[in-house]
């Protein structure tokens, strides 16, 4: 049996803002980005973020446009209401 590092999967209530004109980028809040970085810093294994998308703006004030490929964790856009959502939990 091989030892695998623990895999942490985050399913937040906050949504990532997407703009079809900017593929590969999402808008997240600075506070959320800081929190995700803390998971990466302190979790001994890999971290994956499963997050829903929206094209609507919210009332948060610290929006930051981030390139998904630059993040130190895997970000997957998902729909929590779709029937195949549980398949995505087997990351």
N, C-alpha and C positions, 0 to 999 in steps of 0.2 A: 504494500500500500504506500502511495506517495503522499507527502504532506503538501497541502495547498494552502496558500495564504487566504485568510478570510476575505470575503467579498461583501462589501457594504453597498446596499441599493437604497437610494433616497427617493421617496415619492412625496414631493412637497405639495402644499395647497396653492402656492403661488404659481402663476403661469409665466412662460417665457413669451415675450412679444416677438413676433416674427414679421418680417417685411419681405414679401415675395421678390422685391427688387434687390434684396441683399441676401442671396442664398449663402448658407454657411455661417450666418451671423444671427444672434439673438440678443434681445434686450433683457437684462436682469437687473435687479436692484443691487447697489453696492453692498448693502447689508447682507443680502443673500449670497453674493459672491464671497464675502469675507467668511461667512459661516461654512460654505462649501470648502473653502481653503483650509479651515480648521479641521474638517473631517479628513481631508487629504493629509494634513500634517500629523495627525494623531492616530489615524486608523492604520493598523499594521499591514493591511492588504490593499486591494484595489477598491476604488469607489466608482459607482455608476449613478448618474442622475437620470431618472425617468420623469420627464416633465411634460405637462400639457402645453399646447401653444394657443396663443390668441393673437389676433391682429388688432384688437382694441387696446386703447391706452387705459392705464389705471391711474389711481390718485397718488401713487408713490412718487417721491421727489428725487430719488437718487438713482435714476436710470443710467445704465451703462451698456453701450453696444460692445459685445464681445464676439470674437471669432471662435466658433466651436472647436476648431482644431487646435487652438492655442490653450484650451483649458487643461488643467492637470488631472482631469477625470473624464470619463466617457459621459457624454450627454446624448440622450435619445429622446426625441420628441415622440410622445405617445398620446393615445386617447384612452383615458381611464374607463370610459363607458363602453368601449368596443368589446365584443364578446371574446376576441382573441387576446385581450390584454394580459391575461394570466400567462400566455405563452412567452411574453416579453420578460416576465420575471425570472425565467430560466436563462439568465444572462451568462 
